[in-house]
Amino acid sequence: MDVSEIAKQYGGGGHRNAAGFRVSLDHELAGGGALDTRLIDFLNTKGDLWGEFESSTITFPHDANPNGYTHLREALREASAQEDLRRQRELYGEDAA
C-alpha cells in the first residue's frame, strides 16, 4: 500500500512507506476528542442536567435550528459557537465575528 496516496487526499504527502498530513481537531479523522472535551466543558459551565428514573434531561442556552439535528453533538457544537460569539461581542463590541 502506498500511504502517500492517502496523505495526498488530505493535502499532505511523503513517500510510499512514510507520509503524513494535518487535519483540524474537529475533523472526523481526528476522532473529535478535543472537540468533545470542549463541548463537555461548555455543558459543565452553561448546561443543566435533571435525572429521573429511566431518563435524563439536558438543557443548555441555544438558538436552536427548528429543523432539528441528526446528532446531539451538532446542537452542542452550534450552542458552543453561539456562546463564543456572545463572549467575543461582550469583549470587542457588536462587530466581533
N, CA, C and O of each residue as an XYZ file, in Angstrom:
388
protein
N       0.831     -1.174      0.000
C       0.000      0.000      0.000
C       0.882      1.246      0.000
O       1.861      1.325      0.742
N       0.528      2.209     -0.834
C       1.256      3.473     -0.928
C       0.558      4.495     -0.026
O      -0.464      5.067     -0.406
N       1.115      4.725      1.177
C       0.471      5.623      2.128
C       0.526      7.076      1.691
O      -0.254      7.895      2.176
N       1.439      7.412      0.779
C       1.495      8.791      0.299
C       0.233      9.155     -0.484
O      -0.152     10.324     -0.520
N      -0.413      8.173     -1.110
C      -1.657      8.432     -1.840
C      -2.782      8.827     -0.878
O      -3.603      9.688     -1.195
N      -2.814      8.201      0.280
C      -3.808      8.573      1.302
C      -3.521      9.985      1.801
O      -4.432     10.805      1.917
N      -2.253     10.267      2.096
C      -1.873     11.590      2.595
C      -2.214     12.682      1.590
O      -2.648     13.764      1.987
N      -2.030     12.427      0.312
C      -2.336     13.417     -0.735
C      -3.823     13.791     -0.732
O      -4.173     14.934     -1.028
N      -4.687     12.846     -0.405
C      -6.128     13.125     -0.369
C      -6.471     14.199      0.655
O      -7.508     14.854      0.549
N      -5.597     14.380      1.652
C      -5.846     15.340      2.726
C      -4.831     16.481      2.718
O      -4.622     17.142      3.735
N      -4.203     16.706      1.565
C      -3.292     17.830      1.429
C      -1.879     17.578      1.926
O      -1.087     18.514      2.039
N      -1.557     16.344      2.221
C      -0.223     16.008      2.711
C       0.606     15.351      1.630
O       0.331     15.499      0.439
N       1.610     14.635      2.053
C       2.472     13.967      1.094
C       3.510     13.134      1.802
O       3.425     12.891      3.006
N       4.488     12.702      1.037
C       5.560     11.900      1.606
C       5.988     10.821      0.639
O       5.908     10.980     -0.579
N       6.435      9.740      1.197
C       6.925      8.608      0.405
C       5.952      7.440      0.531
O       5.032      7.449      1.348
N       6.185      6.459     -0.289
C       5.311      5.283     -0.323
C       5.101      4.659      1.067
O       3.984      4.270      1.406
N       6.155      4.564      1.860
C       6.074      3.904      3.162
C       6.060      4.862      4.355
O       5.947      4.418      5.497
N       6.170      6.152      4.106
C       6.177      7.134      5.204
C       5.612      8.448      4.674
O       6.244      9.114      3.854
N       4.441      8.813      5.136
C       3.786     10.030      4.668
C       2.967     10.621      5.808
O       2.752      9.969      6.831
N       2.514     11.847      5.629
C       1.720     12.473      6.675
C       0.863     13.607      6.143
O       1.032     14.067      5.014
N      -0.062     14.043      6.987
C      -0.938     15.176      6.677
C      -1.498     15.703      7.977
O      -1.403     15.046      9.014
N      -2.085     16.893      7.926
C      -2.675     17.507      9.120
C      -4.158     17.744      8.874
O      -4.585     18.041      7.758
N      -4.928     17.607      9.943
C      -6.348     17.943      9.916
C      -6.663     18.736     11.185
O      -5.933     18.642     12.172
N      -7.742     19.512     11.163
C      -8.142     20.260     12.347
C      -8.648     19.291     13.413
O      -9.010     18.153     13.116
N      -8.666     19.763     14.652
C      -9.068     18.898     15.760
C     -10.521     18.456     15.672
O     -10.882     17.426     16.242
N     -11.374     19.218     14.964
C     -12.765     18.810     14.861
C     -13.045     17.971     13.609
O     -14.196     17.630     13.336
N     -12.003     17.642     12.853
C     -12.157     16.791     11.671
C     -12.473     15.366     12.125
O     -11.980     14.912     13.158
N     -13.301     14.664     11.342
C     -13.696     13.303     11.730
C     -12.502     12.361     11.893
O     -12.573     11.421     12.686
N     -11.422     12.586     11.173
C     -10.247     11.727     11.297
C      -9.498     11.953     12.610
O      -8.748     11.084     13.055
N      -9.697     13.105     13.225
C      -9.015     13.399     14.485
C      -9.715     12.742     15.670
O      -9.214     12.795     16.793
N     -10.838     12.140     15.434
C     -11.545     11.431     16.497
C     -12.421     12.304     17.366
O     -13.175     11.792     18.193
N     -12.337     13.610     17.197
C     -13.220     14.505     17.937
C     -12.908     14.635     19.414
O     -13.677     15.266     20.140
N     -11.807     14.061     19.890
C     -11.505     14.097     21.312
C     -11.421     15.496     21.884
O     -12.020     15.777     22.922
N     -10.684     16.384     21.219
C     -10.551     17.757     21.723
C     -11.887     18.483     21.642
O     -12.244     19.235     22.549
N     -12.619     18.261     20.565
C     -13.928     18.890     20.432
C     -14.875     18.374     21.502
O     -15.599     19.160     22.112
N     -14.884     17.075     21.740
C     -15.752     16.511     22.778
C     -15.431     17.107     24.137
O     -16.342     17.419     24.904
N     -14.160     17.268     24.447
C     -13.757     17.858     25.722
C     -14.273     19.285     25.823
O     -14.756     19.704     26.875
N     -14.172     20.025     24.734
C     -14.655     21.411     24.720
C     -16.166     21.461     24.921
O     -16.666     22.326     25.641
N     -16.888     20.555     24.301
C     -18.343     20.535     24.435
C     -18.755     20.135     25.847
O     -19.722     20.674     26.386
N     -18.034     19.201     26.448
C     -18.326     18.817     27.833
C     -18.058     20.002     28.762
O     -18.831     20.252     29.687
N     -16.971     20.729     28.520
C     -16.693     21.928     29.318
C     -17.814     22.946     29.169
O     -18.220     23.572     30.148
N     -18.318     23.116     27.949
C     -19.438     24.027     27.713
C     -20.653     23.589     28.534
O     -21.291     24.414     29.188
N     -20.971     22.306     28.502
C     -22.113     21.802     29.267
C     -21.903     21.976     30.770
O     -22.838     22.317     31.494
N     -20.693     21.745     31.232
C     -20.411     21.882     32.656
C     -20.597     23.309     33.154
O     -20.990     23.522     34.301
N     -20.314     24.287     32.294
C     -20.425     25.677     32.728
C     -21.769     26.305     32.390
O     -22.217     27.201     33.104
N     -22.421     25.863     31.325
C     -23.657     26.510     30.868
C     -24.891     25.620     30.918
O     -26.012     26.116     30.809
N     -24.705     24.331     31.079
C     -25.829     23.402     30.990
C     -26.366     22.962     32.337
O     -25.749     23.170     33.382
N     -27.525     22.352     32.277
C     -28.164     21.756     33.446
C     -28.575     20.328     33.102
O     -28.909     20.022     31.957
N     -28.544     19.464     34.108
C     -28.933     18.066     33.927
C     -29.927     17.692     35.011
O     -29.666     17.876     36.200
N     -31.059     17.170     34.592
C     -32.055     16.649     35.523
C     -32.189     15.159     35.260
O     -32.553     14.741     34.161
N     -31.897     14.374     36.264
C     -32.019     12.935     36.134
C     -33.269     12.432     36.824
O     -33.572     12.813     37.954
N     -33.981     11.582     36.134
C     -35.175     10.942     36.676
C     -35.068      9.448     36.402
O     -34.188      8.997     35.669
N     -35.951      8.714     36.985
C     -35.957      7.274     36.779
C     -36.098      6.966     35.288
O     -37.093      7.341     34.668
N     -35.117      6.293     34.719
C     -35.078      5.843     33.333
C     -34.962      6.937     32.293
O     -35.084      6.646     31.103
N     -34.731      8.195     32.686
C     -34.494      9.231     31.690
C     -33.788     10.419     32.332
O     -33.822     10.595     33.550
N     -33.160     11.215     31.510
C     -32.499     12.435     31.959
C     -32.782     13.529     30.948
O     -33.061     13.257     29.780
N     -32.709     14.758     31.403
C     -32.907     15.906     30.526
C     -31.698     16.820     30.657
O     -31.289     17.167     31.765
N     -31.131     17.207     29.529
C     -30.029     18.156     29.489
C     -30.555     19.424     28.830
O     -31.178     19.368     27.770
N     -30.300     20.569     29.464
C     -30.651     21.845     28.845
C     -29.397     22.714     28.777
O     -28.509     22.616     29.624
N     -29.343     23.558     27.764
C     -28.240     24.498     27.599
C     -28.734     25.651     26.740
O     -29.623     25.464     25.910
N     -28.161     26.865     26.930
C     -28.597     28.016     26.140
C     -28.256     27.808     24.673
O     -27.138     27.427     24.327
N     -29.256     28.069     23.804
C     -29.049     27.731     22.403
C     -30.173     28.301     21.555
O     -31.349     28.097     21.857
N     -29.820     29.011     20.501
C     -30.796     29.405     19.479
C     -30.883     28.242     18.500
O     -30.142     28.182     17.518
N     -31.793     27.326     18.780
C     -31.834     26.044     18.070
C     -32.392     26.155     16.659
O     -33.215     27.021     16.362
N     -31.934     25.271     15.813
C     -32.434     25.127     14.459
C     -33.800     24.453     14.531
O     -33.905     23.359     15.086
N     -34.851     25.071     13.988
C     -36.185     24.465     14.075
C     -36.314     23.146     13.302
O     -37.274     22.401     13.500
N     -35.351     22.861     12.424
C     -35.378     21.612     11.665
C     -34.776     20.447     12.428
O     -34.829     19.306     11.968
N     -34.202     20.726     13.595
C     -33.631     19.662     14.412
C     -32.206     19.323     14.018
O     -31.594     19.999     13.192
N     -31.688     18.262     14.625
C     -30.295     17.844     14.445
C     -30.248     16.322     14.336
O     -31.071     15.617     14.920
N     -29.275     15.834     13.582
C     -29.123     14.385     13.454
C     -28.351     13.796     14.633
O     -28.419     12.593     14.884
N     -27.613     14.649     15.360
C     -26.814     14.172     16.488
C     -26.724     15.284     17.521
O     -26.633     16.457     17.160
N     -26.747     14.936     18.780
C     -26.632     15.908     19.864
C     -25.379     16.751     19.716
O     -25.390     17.939     20.039
N     -24.296     16.151     19.231
C     -23.035     16.885     19.071
C     -23.221     18.111     18.182
O     -22.613     19.152     18.434
N     -24.051     18.002     17.145
C     -24.288     19.147     16.254
C     -24.915     20.309     17.014
O     -24.502     21.456     16.842
N     -25.903     20.025     17.847
C     -26.555     21.074     18.632
C     -25.586     21.678     19.640
O     -25.554     22.896     19.816
N     -24.801     20.842     20.299
C     -23.827     21.340     21.263
C     -22.746     22.175     20.590
O     -22.336     23.209     21.118
N     -22.288     21.730     19.431
C     -21.272     22.485     18.693
C     -21.814     23.862     18.331
O     -21.122     24.868     18.484
N     -23.046     23.902     17.854
C     -23.670     25.169     17.479
C     -23.855     26.073     18.702
O     -23.567     27.268     18.643
N     -24.333     25.503     19.802
C     -24.540     26.284     21.029
C     -23.218     26.824     21.565
O     -23.153     27.963     22.027
N     -22.172     26.015     21.504
C     -20.862     26.448     21.965
C     -20.342     27.592     21.098
O     -19.779     28.559     21.613
N     -20.527     27.484     19.791
C     -20.109     28.557     18.879
C     -20.898     29.832     19.148
O     -20.335     30.926     19.104
N     -22.192     29.706     19.425
C     -23.006     30.878     19.758
C     -22.503     31.542     21.035
O     -22.454     32.769     21.126
N     -22.131     30.726     22.021
C     -21.594     31.265     23.274
C     -20.262     31.971     23.038
O     -20.018     33.039     23.599
N     -19.396     31.378     22.207
C     -18.118     32.015     21.879
C     -18.351     33.372     21.225
O     -17.676     34.344     21.565
N     -19.294     33.448     20.295
C     -19.608     34.702     19.611
C     -20.170     35.728     20.596
O     -19.829     36.909     20.528
N     -21.028     35.279     21.509
C     -21.583     36.176     22.509
C     -20.471     36.774     23.375
O     -20.481     37.967     23.676
N     -19.509     35.926     23.771
C     -18.391     36.406     24.589
C     -17.505     37.380     23.826
O     -17.049     38.379     24.383
N     -17.259     37.088     22.545
C     -16.460     37.998     21.720
C     -17.146     39.351     21.609
O     -16.495     40.392     21.693
N     -18.457     39.336     21.420
C     -19.194     40.603     21.314
C     -19.152     41.385     22.615
O     -19.082     42.614     22.597
N     -19.193     40.686     23.745
C     -19.073     41.363     25.039
C     -17.711     42.028     25.181
O     -17.605     43.142     25.694
N     -16.669     41.337     24.722
C     -15.315     41.867     24.852
C     -14.979     42.948     23.829
O     -14.343     43.948     24.162
N     -15.411     42.744     22.579
C     -14.951     43.596     21.488
C     -16.054     44.410     20.813
O     -15.765     45.178     19.895
N     -17.290     44.265     21.234
C     -18.384     45.002     20.625
C     -19.111     44.191     19.578
O     -18.707     43.072     19.261
N     -20.174     44.743     19.041
C     -21.056     44.047     18.091
C     -20.352     43.598     16.825
O     -20.767     42.608     16.222
N     -19.302     44.287     16.399
C     -18.642     43.953     15.136
C     -17.771     42.716     15.215
O     -17.286     42.244     14.186
N     -17.560     42.180     16.402
C     -16.712     40.986     16.556
C     -17.408     39.777     15.969
O     -18.540     39.461     16.334
N     -16.742     39.118     15.078
C     -17.285     37.880     14.498
C     -16.312     37.271     13.525
O     -16.596     36.227     12.939
